[in-house]
Every structure is written in structure tokens, then in C-alpha cells.
Amino acid sequence: MNRYPRNFRGYGANPPDPKWPGNARIAVQFVLNYEEGGENCVLHGDAASEAFLSDIPGAAQWQGQRHWNMESMYEYGARAGFWRLHRLFTRAGVPLTIYGVATALARNPEQVDAMKEAGWEIASHGLKWIEHKDMPEEEERAAIAEAIRLHTEVVGEPPRGWYTGRCSENTVRLVAEEGSLAYVSDTYDDDLPYWLETGGRDQLVIPYTLEANDMRFAVSPGWSDGEDFFQYLKNAFDELYAEGTSDTPKMMSIGLHCRLAGRPGKTAALRKFIEHIQKYEGVWCPRRIEIAEHWAAHHPPQKGISPSNMTRADFVEHFGGIFEHSPWIAERAFALQLGPAHDCAAGVHNALCRVFRSATAEERLGVLTAHPDLAGKLAQAGRLTSESTSEQASAGLDLLTDEERETFSTLNADYVAKHGFPFIIAVRDHDKASILAAFHKRIGHGRDEEFSEACRQVERIARFRLEDLFAR
């Protein structure tokens, strides 16, 4: 099977109403990443020092050496930044989710006590704050297990959420395989949670953010002024709040780091933002685990038609009749690079139409001639496909007077004699009168023009049939 795993479809044009508690218009969720003491450091058995997410411009790893300045940046996060943010959020009454690196938590017991006393969720941020992209799968699986074990030992209970951050292509699947996590956040692909079938289970994904994130102070392009941070967060909140009023509510994630947002000038911008959102009604500020519990209760996994996961036989059984008596179109479409984006009416329609459009003129003529005459002898004898029977009935073609039946019979015969294929029209777009008007108009067209129009109508009919199938 030639399958493409990436999902460009998501919820599409019609995202679900999350039904946030209290009919909130937006869920604003703050994450504080706790990495201090879990970063790359030769003291931790790593080959080099850390170089990621600090206030040192252009930092590079020092191979085999301690980087005193880098270490002190991380230490500031634990010694001062954490406590400044702790005061800000506890006084504001806004709970946090901590993404805690297990080895960092183990080296910071006083901060862990403060997190627990505040009622914050402590989710897992992996075993160490290091890159996983080149880590062998078995090594990463073992690191996940050890992170959960150590987290449980240090915190007193296992994590229910997971975010690696510097992840590999295997991370989400391996976390799902572990089986105990209520959610995983190693994606940035949506404004709402969603279910992902991976690792042998339906895994809830709560997407995270790298844009509404103080890491932008430490990367390029980024921010240098706290006002930039505040203005971006404000703009994002205002837009999502407006969407929650006029469209469907969404979720806003905000990512923070003790050594970044914990600096005074950045904390000031964060305080300003919290004061801004607290002026509004209908703003829910949960921990991520509360989002997970809400989504699982109100939006459990739904199993629908999944064409990209079908066998060839199932695919042809489901879609072989979409183009009238032409299963070869579905057979060829199965060989295309289908993926999650094709698991909907529009997706399958696109795949089938690609095959139809690239077929020879003779093959497309065969599809046209497979269509029955409108209100013709097959209809009168009850020998149409169920789809054609329903379609013709929807326009009242099963309830013709003798005079109307004679008119259709004459037009059918004249049309076929001139063009060499039946008159085809997507009857659901019409009523009996407009069908007759189109019949009289199109019968005078040239053969090439009418062949093209008939092909367009065949595609339109196929779309209606697929929408019926996916709506069941």
C-alpha cells in the first residue's frame, strides 16, 4: 500500500464545539517547562554542555567541558525565575501544568514541593532535556519508562501527561505504546485536542505551541522586548476569543521557561497578559489534565470510514459503485498515495476523480455509457442501481405523467443518437423542470463540449454519493 502518514486534514472546515466548562469561549492553558538540572551537562554524563534556550546569543556546545555561563543561566531559572513565576500565578489564581524533566525534578525537591502545594499538574518532560532525534527506538523506549519511574518516585504519583519537546519521529508512538498517559503534547498542529490512533491505542493529543512561547526570546527570529511578548499573546487571545464568540471555541497554549519568563522584564509582560484575560467573561484557565479529562468525557474517539487504512478489497467494495458500474476507478485509486486527508468524502472524491480524469477517452466514454437514461426503460423496469433509483426519485422522475415520460423518451433517444452516450446530469441540483430545460439546451451542443460536460456531471454525481456514504 502506498500510504502517506501525515495528516493535513484535521477537523477541516467544521471543528467540533469543545463545550468547555461553563460554556467558556476559550481555554487558556499555561505550561511552565521545568528543565533546570536536566539539561546537557558533563556532570550528568553527557558529552557536551547545553546550547539551547538561554540568553546567551549564538551559544554552542562545549565538548567534554562544563559551560559555566550556560549552567548559571539554568540555575537562575531554578533559584529565582521559578519563584517569581510561582508568586505570579498563585496570586493570580491561575493553575499551571509543569512539564517536568524527571532528572531536573529529582534535583529540585523544594520546587517540586511548591508545585504540589499549589495544586499544579506535574506532567512528564522526559528523562533528560536532550535531543532524541538520533536515539535508537529501544533506547528511547527505555528512557520513557525510566522517566515515568523516576517521576513517580520523586513526585509521589506517575505523570498523566507527556511532552518530550526535543523528540524523535518515534516519540508519540512510543508514549502511546506505554499505555498509561492520558495525553501527549508532542505536536503543534491544531487549536483543539484530537485523538490519534497510534501505538495500538487511541491516544489523546493536546497540541502544544512554539509560537506563543517565551522561547522566542532565545531564538531567531524572536523577541527582545517584553512588550513584543505581551502584544503577541494579546493578539492571539483576542482573535481566539472572537472566534469563540462567532464560531467555535478554541484552546490557547502558552509555553514558559523559568530561566526565560522568570526574568523580571518578561514576567512583567506575562503579568500584563494575565490581567488582560481576567477582564473577560468566559475564559477557562485549566491545567492540561483537565482539558484531557474534559475531552475524553465529551469527545471520545469516533470510528468512521477510514479509506486510507482499508484493504484493496474493502476499498473497492465501498467505492467501486461510486462511478456507475465502473469499479476499475476505485481499483486504480487504491494505488494512489492516500493518507488521512483522504478519509472523507472530499478526499475519496479527489482520488477517484484523478483516476477518471487521467483515463483514456475510451475509458471515460465507457463510464458515460454505463449511466442509465433518465426516466428510461431500466427505471421503469426497476433495474437501476439503488443510487440511481434514489437520485432520479429525488427529482420526481419516478412520478412522471405519460406525456412527460414520452418527452423524456424522445429526448433520450435523440441525445444518444447525436452524442453516442446518455444524457447525464446531477439531478440533485435540479427539479424536473430544470432538468428538462438543461436537456433541451445541451442536446444542441457539439459532441466534444457535451462530452466534457457529461464528465463534469459524472464527477458531481460521485460527490453526492460519497457524501451519502460518509454521512451514514
VOGU-3710 file (C-alpha; in Angstrom, 3 decimals, decimal comma):
1> mnryprnfrg> 0,000/0,000/0,000  1,286/3,421/-0,995  0,197/5,428/2,017  1,158/8,924/3,228  1,057/9,179/7,027  0,943/12,955/7,574  -2,478/14,417/8,356  -3,256/17,710/6,612  -6,995/17,418/7,192  -7,582/17,608/10,940
11> yganppdpkw> -11,068/18,851/11,746  -11,331/20,622/8,397  -13,838/23,417/7,908  -16,063/22,281/10,766  -14,145/21,856/14,039  -16,209/20,485/16,929  -17,616/22,655/19,664  -15,423/21,673/22,615  -18,219/22,545/25,076  -15,744/23,931/27,573
21> pgnariavqf> -16,977/24,056/31,182  -19,264/26,988/31,871  -19,667/27,492/28,105  -16,287/29,213/28,083  -15,357/30,950/24,852  -11,706/29,979/25,153  -9,470/27,689/27,188  -6,196/29,438/28,046  -3,608/26,994/29,318  -0,196/27,932/30,751
31> vlnyeeggen> 2,714/25,476/30,714  5,886/26,007/32,717  8,729/23,844/31,435  10,983/22,745/34,287  14,317/21,710/32,741  16,858/23,157/35,179  19,143/20,294/36,179  18,065/18,037/33,332  19,894/19,806/30,510  23,041/18,635/28,723
41> cvlhgdaase> 25,968/18,815/31,148  29,087/16,717/31,583  28,103/16,412/35,251  25,025/14,497/34,029  27,101/12,089/31,947  26,574/13,996/28,694  29,288/14,507/26,098  28,950/18,275/25,993  27,320/21,300/27,589  23,864/22,677/26,750
51> aflsdipgaa> 23,371/25,195/23,934  19,588/25,505/23,696  17,159/28,126/25,007  19,176/30,538/27,038  20,007/34,260/26,961  23,490/33,527/25,575  23,463/34,642/21,914  24,781/32,039/19,479  25,580/29,526/22,217  27,385/26,379/21,123
61> qwqgqrhwnm> 28,012/23,127/22,921  31,371/22,759/24,634  32,511/19,219/24,024  33,711/17,489/27,196  33,598/20,715/29,222  31,294/22,449/31,635  29,921/25,727/30,292  29,871/27,828/33,448  27,804/30,661/31,972  25,221/28,317/30,490
71> esmyeygara> 24,912/26,407/33,745  24,342/29,641/35,623  21,558/30,631/33,220  19,734/27,403/34,018  20,468/27,851/37,710  18,835/31,284/37,597  15,662/29,566/36,403  15,614/27,330/39,464  16,913/29,799/42,051  14,972/32,943/41,070
81> gfwrlhrlft> 12,832/32,556/37,953  10,713/29,708/39,246  9,832/31,533/42,449  8,941/34,745/40,626  6,562/32,827/38,362  5,247/30,843/41,324  4,287/34,071/43,070  2,700/35,498/39,918  0,474/32,519/39,161  -0,524/31,605/42,701
91> ragvpltiyg> -1,502/35,190/43,453  -3,465/35,404/40,210  -5,237/32,121/40,991  -4,183/30,630/37,654  -3,057/26,975/37,796  -0,139/25,676/35,751  0,858/22,472/34,089  4,515/21,738/34,707  6,410/19,899/32,006  8,962/18,414/34,361
101> vatalarnpe> 12,150/16,725/33,162  12,436/13,795/35,567  16,120/14,286/36,371  15,530/18,020/36,869  12,668/17,339/39,288  14,900/14,959/41,199  17,498/17,728/41,639  14,955/20,360/42,746  12,900/18,974/45,668  11,895/22,344/47,121
111> qvdamkeagw> 10,401/23,478/43,832  8,553/20,170/43,473  7,011/20,703/46,908  5,871/24,170/45,838  4,327/22,794/42,625  2,396/20,182/44,559  1,249/22,585/47,259  -0,067/24,947/44,577  -2,112/22,103/43,046  -0,278/22,325/39,742
121> eiashglkwi> -0,206/19,359/37,390  3,258/17,868/37,000  3,404/16,191/33,597  6,481/14,454/32,201  9,001/16,269/30,033  11,090/13,156/29,529  14,045/11,752/31,406  16,619/14,359/30,308  16,384/17,650/28,394  18,361/16,381/25,408
131> ehkdmpeeee> 17,830/15,674/21,716  16,079/12,416/20,842  16,128/12,607/17,026  19,056/10,193/16,660  18,188/7,992/19,623  17,601/4,335/18,710  13,999/3,279/19,247  14,748/0,802/22,025  16,861/3,356/23,845  14,078/5,934/23,661
141> raaiaeairl> 11,520/3,388/24,838  13,716/2,625/27,831  14,168/6,351/28,526  10,390/6,855/28,549  9,957/4,021/31,025  12,714/5,341/33,248  11,294/8,873/33,105  7,946/7,615/34,357  9,584/5,507/37,059  11,757/8,364/38,338
151> htevvgeppr> 8,919/10,898/38,062  6,720/8,655/40,190  9,482/8,198/42,741  10,179/11,948/43,022  6,651/13,369/42,754  4,788/10,590/44,534  2,493/9,754/41,622  3,012/8,957/37,930  2,591/11,620/35,274  -0,643/11,658/33,293
161> gwytgrcsen> 0,635/13,902/30,507  3,729/13,822/28,331  5,822/16,250/26,285  9,347/15,400/25,174  9,916/18,551/23,141  13,213/17,615/21,515  11,535/14,475/20,212  12,115/11,870/17,519  9,754/10,606/14,838  9,016/7,675/17,170
171> tvrlvaeegs> 8,198/9,601/20,337  4,415/9,914/20,096  4,007/6,265/19,111  6,295/5,053/21,888  4,497/7,144/24,503  1,151/5,794/23,291  2,510/2,247/23,458  3,447/2,826/27,088  -0,296/2,962/27,678  -0,628/4,964/30,885
181> layvsdtydd> -0,632/8,565/29,641  -3,920/10,467/29,396  -2,446/12,772/26,764  0,675/13,543/24,785  1,606/17,024/23,535  4,446/16,491/21,077  2,555/18,169/18,230  1,851/21,757/17,219  -0,790/21,063/14,599  -4,159/22,236/15,923
191> dlpywletgg> -6,087/24,624/18,160  -8,036/21,743/19,727  -7,252/18,310/21,172  -7,782/15,282/18,955  -7,496/11,501/19,020  -4,667/9,748/17,219  -4,716/6,035/16,541  -1,124/5,020/17,216  0,867/2,650/19,366  -2,028/0,196/19,384
201> rdqlvipytl> -4,488/2,581/21,058  -6,475/5,774/20,677  -4,132/8,353/22,146  -5,412/11,801/23,060  -3,200/14,574/21,705  -3,302/18,064/23,222  -1,206/20,165/20,846  1,394/22,497/22,307  2,910/25,725/20,959  6,301/27,085/19,980
211> eandmrfavs> 4,954/30,480/18,902  3,034/31,672/21,982  6,144/30,682/23,852  8,875/32,599/25,673  11,450/30,542/23,754  11,104/33,285/21,137  13,390/35,350/23,383  16,171/32,809/22,759  15,807/32,036/19,044  15,873/33,977/15,793
221> pgwsdgedff> 13,537/35,394/14,635  12,455/36,233/18,130  11,677/38,898/20,678  13,939/41,171/22,656  11,311/43,213/24,473  8,670/42,009/26,906  6,136/44,201/25,101  6,560/42,046/21,983  5,722/39,014/24,092  2,668/40,678/25,623
231> qylknafdel> 1,388/42,016/22,307  1,673/38,654/20,591  -0,140/36,857/23,413  -2,813/39,560/23,481  -3,377/39,389/19,727  -3,640/35,606/19,801  -6,047/35,677/22,740  -8,226/38,415/21,242  -8,528/36,560/17,939  -9,336/33,213/19,554
241> yaegtsdtpk> -11,797/34,847/21,942  -13,578/36,424/18,970  -13,676/33,032/17,231  -15,181/31,543/20,372  -17,933/34,129/20,177  -18,751/33,920/16,476  -17,564/30,445/15,510  -16,453/27,624/17,830  -14,324/27,966/20,987  -10,665/27,032/20,794
251> mmsiglhcrl> -7,688/26,430/23,059  -4,698/28,706/23,552  -1,486/27,189/24,881  1,278/29,368/26,322  4,748/27,963/26,895  7,086/29,328/29,575  10,523/28,559/30,969  11,824/29,504/34,407  15,094/30,936/33,067  13,307/32,995/30,384
261> agrpgktaal> 9,850/34,146/31,504  11,201/34,201/35,059  13,343/37,240/34,254  11,728/40,442/35,572  11,162/42,216/32,259  9,463/39,162/30,798  7,444/38,404/33,912  6,075/41,952/33,732  4,707/41,245/30,253  3,206/37,982/31,462
271> rkfiehiqky> 1,519/39,725/34,396  0,081/42,285/31,974  -1,336/39,487/29,821  -2,929/37,691/32,787  -4,562/40,952/33,844  -5,828/41,380/30,283  -7,553/37,993/30,054  -9,025/38,284/33,534  -11,101/41,227/32,330  -13,133/38,907/30,089
281> egvwcprrie> -16,048/36,612/30,838  -15,972/33,031/29,580  -12,235/32,411/29,951  -11,318/28,993/31,342  -7,754/28,573/32,645  -7,323/24,838/33,313  -4,403/22,527/33,754  -3,802/20,326/30,715  -5,002/17,229/32,532  -8,383/18,931/32,990
291> iaehwaahhp> -8,542/19,535/29,254  -7,722/15,854/28,728  -10,417/14,688/31,128  -12,976/17,032/29,598  -12,187/15,924/26,057  -12,297/12,231/26,920  -15,692/12,689/28,588  -17,310/14,904/25,958  -15,473/13,913/22,770  -14,492/10,231/22,964
301> pqkgispsnm> -12,836/8,594/19,941  -15,171/8,176/16,980  -14,706/5,368/14,497  -15,763/6,304/10,982  -14,863/5,176/7,482  -11,091/5,214/7,058  -10,333/4,633/3,356  -6,572/5,088/3,760  -6,497/2,084/6,120  -8,693/-0,201/4,030
311> tradfvehfg> -7,548/-3,285/2,172  -7,922/-3,207/-1,587  -10,977/-5,474/-1,425  -12,703/-3,285/1,173  -11,858/-0,112/-0,711  -13,358/-1,431/-3,938  -16,384/-2,801/-2,096  -17,053/0,598/-0,542  -16,287/2,795/-3,534  -16,487/0,591/-6,617
321> gifehspwia> -20,020/1,759/-7,391  -19,475/5,472/-6,907  -18,795/5,824/-10,625  -21,640/3,901/-12,246  -20,701/0,249/-12,945  -17,004/1,210/-13,089  -15,144/-0,495/-10,211  -11,859/-0,120/-12,074  -11,761/3,517/-10,978  -11,703/2,516/-7,300
331> erafalqlgp> -9,156/-0,209/-8,039  -6,750/2,299/-9,540  -7,448/4,941/-6,895  -6,406/2,489/-4,183  -2,877/2,574/-5,603  -2,560/6,350/-5,163  -0,686/7,890/-2,233  -3,694/8,021/0,059  -3,464/9,254/3,623  -5,584/10,703/6,446
341> ahdcaagvhn> -6,536/13,628/4,208  -8,455/11,144/2,061  -10,543/9,785/4,931  -13,533/11,930/3,997  -15,904/12,442/1,093  -13,760/15,180/-0,451  -10,628/13,045/-0,149  -12,004/9,918/-1,804  -13,748/12,035/-4,427  -10,453/13,660/-5,326
351> alcrvfrsat> -8,719/10,280/-5,625  -11,476/8,758/-7,779  -11,681/11,833/-9,994  -7,918/11,805/-10,543  -8,231/8,308/-11,964  -11,252/9,245/-14,061  -9,586/12,387/-15,460  -6,364/10,581/-16,346  -8,174/7,676/-18,031  -8,312/7,371/-21,801
361> aeerlgvlta> -11,173/8,952/-23,708  -12,433/5,460/-24,466  -12,440/4,504/-20,782  -14,282/7,676/-19,813  -16,804/7,026/-22,579  -17,358/3,621/-21,011  -18,252/5,324/-17,725  -20,687/7,625/-19,511  -22,406/4,791/-21,355  -22,716/2,858/-18,096
371> hpdlagklaq> -25,166/5,507/-16,878  -28,876/4,827/-17,452  -31,235/7,057/-19,380  -33,206/9,475/-17,259  -36,660/8,006/-16,623  -35,839/5,356/-19,212  -36,764/1,719/-19,612  -34,410/0,490/-16,895  -36,027/2,826/-14,409  -39,491/1,680/-15,415
381> agrltsests> -38,404/-1,930/-15,023  -36,836/-1,295/-11,602  -33,380/-2,293/-12,812  -31,376/0,775/-11,802  -28,715/0,716/-9,139  -30,002/1,780/-5,742  -28,048/5,043/-6,076  -29,564/5,879/-9,458  -33,049/4,942/-8,251  -32,754/7,293/-5,286
391> eqasagldll> -31,260/10,099/-7,358  -33,948/10,006/-10,032  -36,666/9,800/-7,418  -35,265/12,877/-5,659  -36,169/14,960/-8,722  -39,582/13,352/-9,155  -38,551/11,336/-12,213  -40,325/8,287/-10,792  -43,662/10,108/-10,861  -43,955/11,257/-14,482
401> tdeeretfst> -47,154/11,656/-16,403  -47,494/9,683/-19,637  -46,790/12,863/-21,585  -43,653/13,639/-19,560  -42,439/10,083/-19,923  -42,848/10,296/-23,687  -40,926/13,594/-23,741  -38,025/12,079/-21,824  -38,038/9,022/-24,063  -37,807/11,139/-27,206
411> lnadyvakhg> -35,081/13,375/-25,776  -33,058/10,376/-24,580  -33,159/8,764/-27,991  -32,248/11,972/-29,829  -29,415/12,773/-27,418  -27,825/9,314/-27,642  -28,155/9,314/-31,406  -26,301/12,627/-31,642  -23,610/12,224/-28,946  -23,165/8,484/-28,504
421> fpfiiavrdh> -23,772/8,397/-24,725  -26,742/9,047/-22,418  -27,726/12,480/-21,144  -26,134/12,769/-17,680  -26,987/15,369/-15,101  -26,629/15,528/-11,326  -30,362/15,511/-10,649  -29,940/16,554/-7,021  -29,007/20,011/-8,265  -32,312/20,268/-10,133
431> dkasilaafh> -36,025/19,701/-10,229  -37,981/18,151/-13,080  -38,459/21,459/-14,894  -34,795/22,500/-14,786  -33,717/19,020/-15,895  -35,909/19,324/-18,962  -34,592/22,823/-19,631  -30,992/21,553/-19,447  -31,910/18,624/-21,692  -33,276/20,918/-24,402
441> krighgrdee> -30,253/23,222/-24,140  -27,498/20,618/-24,069  -28,817/18,441/-26,842  -27,776/21,193/-29,240  -24,148/21,266/-28,067  -21,291/19,856/-30,081  -20,086/16,381/-29,153  -16,777/17,470/-27,553  -18,438/20,158/-25,467  -21,093/17,749/-24,292
451> fseacrqver> -18,570/15,003/-23,558  -16,741/17,383/-21,200  -19,993/18,465/-19,575  -21,119/14,877/-19,086  -17,818/14,059/-17,395  -18,268/17,008/-15,027  -21,757/15,796/-14,187  -20,461/12,282/-13,505  -17,982/13,745/-11,003  -20,765/15,766/-9,386
461> iarfrledlf> -22,935/12,664/-9,026  -19,971/10,825/-7,477  -19,546/13,583/-4,891  -23,176/13,317/-3,808  -22,881/9,563/-3,477  -19,749/9,822/-1,360  -21,319/12,400/0,936  -24,206/9,995/1,479  -21,804/7,175/2,261  -19,756/9,151/4,785
471> ar> -22,880/10,533/6,459  -24,146/7,060/7,438
//
